[in-house]
Amino acid sequence: MLKRMKAAVAATTAVVLSGTVASAGGLSDAIVEAPVIVEDPVEVGPTGGSLPGWVIPAAIVALLIGVASSSDDDDGEKRR
């Protein structure tokens, strides 16, 4: 009986305290956001890159060809 009464008092205390915490803070000024001003976007024309579009792929292909040509033979014999 005493355990049940302690549990009821604890539950009632928790409900009362949580209600007090939830209603606290209502005395401050309301936060009002400034109105959003939408400006017309400025259209900018496409700008050219610093390199043409074919330079990077050509460099990658040249790198792969260089690696393939400098690799050793698969049979392990040295060339003279």
N, C-alpha and C positions, 0 to 999 in steps of 0.2 A: 504494500500500500504506500509506503514511504517513497519507494523508487518511482512509482507511477505519479505521485504528487510532485516529486522533483522534476520529472520529465515534463509535466504539464507546465510548471512554473518556468522552466528553461525555454520551452517552446513559446510560451506567451511573452516572455522577455525578448526573445529573438524577433518575434513578429512586431512588437512595439518599437524596438530599437531600429529595425530595418525600415519601418514606416517613418520614423523621425529622420533618418538619414536621407531617405528618398525625397522628403519634402524640404530639406534644408537648401539654402542658397537661392531662394526666390526673391530676395530683397535687393539684388544688384540690378544695375541698368541693363536693359536688353541690348544685345549686340546687333547692330544694324549694318549690313554690308553696303558699301557704296555702289551706286548703279554702274553697270558695265556698259561702257561706250564701245560700240563696234565700229571700227573704221574700215573703209574700203581697202582691200588688199592691193598692194602695189605689184603689178605684174612685171616680172623680170624675164627677159628673153633668155633662151638657153645659152649658156656660156660654153665655149670650147675648152676642152681639157688641155693640160699642158703637153700631153703625148697623144699621137693618133691611136686609134683603137687597135691597130694591128701590131704595135710595138711589143706589148707585154706577151701576147701569145707567141710571137716570133722569137722572143728571148727565151721563153720556156722550151720551145722546140729546139733552139740552138743549144741550150743547156743539156737537154736529153740526148741530142746527137753527140755532144762532147763527152758525156759520161759513157755512152755506149761505145764510142771509138777508143776511149782510154782504158777500158776494162781489160783485164788479163785474159789469156786463153783459158778455156775450160779444161784442157787436158793437162795443164800444169807445166808444160815445157816452155822454156824461155826462148825468145826469138833472138837471133844474132844479127 
